[in-house]
């Protein structure tokens, strides 16, 4: 499969998508300012939270797309310190069976017969 994200058109397209995401964030910000009041409760509060979440997600993703463009999809090498270790098979540890001690058994028997 060809690396479509390496082309100049993909770079420009990703950066334009970032600008569009910022446009949605700006619209969410303006709507949030119009809706937000000091005493939010009920369905208005849900709308304000949804607008704030949309604002955050669109602004964050837009900043990443504008800044990185097609480098957002670059492969990186991870240092050996942060790579996964090979899996070590773990053998289950046998658990001892619980047996009541004779003293405890006599004590419980006396307590039950009272």
Residue pairs with C-beta under 8 A, 6 or more apart in sequence:
4 10
5 14
5 70
5 73
6 70
7 70
10 70
11 69
11 70
12 69
14 65
14 68
14 69
14 70
14 72
15 65
15 66
15 69
17 65
18 61
18 62
18 63
18 64
18 65
18 66
18 67
18 69
19 62
19 66
20 62
21 58
21 59
21 61
21 62
21 65
22 58
22 59
22 62
22 63
22 66
24 54
24 58
24 62
25 54
25 55
25 58
25 59
25 62
28 51
28 52
28 54
28 55
28 58
29 55
31 51
32 48
32 51
32 52
32 55
35 44
35 47
35 48
35 51
36 48
37 44
40 48
64 72
65 72
100 108
